[in-house]
Amino acid sequence: MKKLNGQVAIITGATSGMGKAIAEVFIKEGASLIISGRSSKRGIKLEKELRKINKNVLFVSGDISQSEQNKILVDAALSNFGKLNILSLNAGILGLGALTDLSLEKWHTTIDTNLSSIYYLCKYAIPEILKTGKGNIIINASIAAFKSFPNHPAYCASKAGAVALMKQIAIDYAPDLRANAICPGPVDTPLLTDSAQAFEEPEQAIDNARKKTLLKRLGEPQDIARLALFLASDDSSWITGTTINIDGGILIS
């Protein structure tokens, strides 16, 4: 039996990297999906690909750093599928730059995209999720919540905030809703390549990260997607309010 049969999920940051991999896994496991991202071209392409597996998928473009866009996502889930069970929050940007050099605009954009968007979507979604009797919120945070990196002040702060917000959600809405955070290490996505630009030798920085993992490889988006599926399914029915590091062991290396 498919693990997400009858479930309706909103997946943000779905047009690339980890969010895309999560959408691909969720659709195969029977979920109906609202997928969100800024790139209409990539989103429409992904929608067509996923509909070959399950027709119950709709791409909604937009900027989730804007509160009203998150309400649009919730309304789309309700109008198309009649309910909402799962949130998978993956959208993120880096906002690179040393703190004293970082513009106010870049700071606010990074915080709004990586942290405030979680508040916005949860604000609109949680009342609808609670109507189903049980639900799940899975926040894709980062080991940057616990470990700092050169020239990543806004990113690290936003990810630490995302973990703290997850715990608050878990406390306030138990037992009908579970909330957890995934904290990936270096995963082979465009975001990792962009993040490496904060180092003097970007390619070497990525290779160093690979070597520093205990498993001697970068993560793959599918690694994250499989963990997201576990957290979204009843396989994790006694897990809430926790962070799971999925980093190849780099934090303890």
Secondary structure in CASP SS format (residue, H / E / C, confidence):
PFRMAT SS
TARGET T0000
AUTHOR 0000-0000-0000
METHOD secondary structure of the structure
MODEL  1
M C 1.00
K C 1.00
K C 1.00
L C 1.00
N C 1.00
G C 1.00
Q C 1.00
V E 1.00
A E 1.00
I E 1.00
I E 1.00
T C 1.00
G C 1.00
A C 1.00
T C 1.00
S C 1.00
G H 1.00
M H 1.00
G H 1.00
K H 1.00
A H 1.00
I H 1.00
A H 1.00
E H 1.00
V H 1.00
F H 1.00
I H 1.00
K H 1.00
E C 1.00
G C 1.00
A C 1.00
S E 1.00
L E 1.00
I E 1.00
I E 1.00
S E 1.00
G E 1.00
R C 1.00
S C 1.00
S H 1.00
K H 1.00
R H 1.00
G H 1.00
I H 1.00
K H 1.00
L H 1.00
E H 1.00
K H 1.00
E H 1.00
L H 1.00
R H 1.00
K C 1.00
I C 1.00
N C 1.00
K C 1.00
N C 1.00
V E 1.00
L E 1.00
F E 1.00
V E 1.00
S E 1.00
G C 1.00
D C 1.00
I C 1.00
S C 1.00
Q C 1.00
S H 1.00
E H 1.00
Q H 1.00
N H 1.00
K H 1.00
I H 1.00
L H 1.00
V H 1.00
D H 1.00
A H 1.00
A H 1.00
L H 1.00
S H 1.00
N H 1.00
F H 1.00
G C 1.00
K C 1.00
L C 1.00
N C 1.00
I E 1.00
L E 1.00
S E 1.00
L E 1.00
N C 1.00
A C 1.00
G C 1.00
I C 1.00
L C 1.00
G C 1.00
L C 1.00
G C 1.00
A C 1.00
L C 1.00
T C 1.00
D C 1.00
L C 1.00
S C 1.00
L H 1.00
E H 1.00
K H 1.00
W H 1.00
H H 1.00
T H 1.00
T H 1.00
I H 1.00
D H 1.00
T H 1.00
N H 1.00
L H 1.00
S H 1.00
S H 1.00
I H 1.00
Y H 1.00
Y H 1.00
L H 1.00
C H 1.00
K H 1.00
Y H 1.00
A H 1.00
I H 1.00
P H 1.00
E H 1.00
I H 1.00
L H 1.00
K C 1.00
T C 1.00
G C 1.00
K C 1.00
G E 1.00
N E 1.00
I E 1.00
I E 1.00
I E 1.00
N E 1.00
A C 1.00
S C 1.00
I H 1.00
A H 1.00
A H 1.00
F C 1.00
K C 1.00
S C 1.00
F C 1.00
P C 1.00
N C 1.00
H C 1.00
P H 1.00
A H 1.00
Y H 1.00
C H 1.00
A H 1.00
S H 1.00
K H 1.00
A H 1.00
G H 1.00
A H 1.00
V H 1.00
A H 1.00
L H 1.00
M H 1.00
K H 1.00
Q H 1.00
I H 1.00
A H 1.00
I H 1.00
D H 1.00
Y H 1.00
A C 1.00
P C 1.00
D C 1.00
L E 1.00
R E 1.00
A E 1.00
N E 1.00
A E 1.00
I E 1.00
C E 1.00
P E 1.00
G C 1.00
P C 1.00
V E 1.00
D C 1.00
T C 1.00
P H 1.00
L H 1.00
L H 1.00
T H 1.00
D H 1.00
S H 1.00
A H 1.00
Q H 1.00
A H 1.00
F C 1.00
E C 1.00
E C 1.00
P H 1.00
E H 1.00
Q H 1.00
A H 1.00
I H 1.00
D H 1.00
N H 1.00
A H 1.00
R H 1.00
K H 1.00
K H 1.00
T C 1.00
L C 1.00
L C 1.00
K C 1.00
R C 1.00
L C 1.00
G E 1.00
E C 1.00
P H 1.00
Q H 1.00
D H 1.00
I H 1.00
A H 1.00
R H 1.00
L H 1.00
A H 1.00
L H 1.00
F H 1.00
L H 1.00
A H 1.00
S C 1.00
D H 1.00
D H 1.00
S H 1.00
S C 1.00
W C 1.00
I C 1.00
T C 1.00
G C 1.00
T C 1.00
T E 1.00
I E 1.00
N E 1.00
I E 1.00
D C 1.00
G C 1.00
G C 1.00
I H 1.00
L H 1.00
I H 1.00
S C 1.00
END
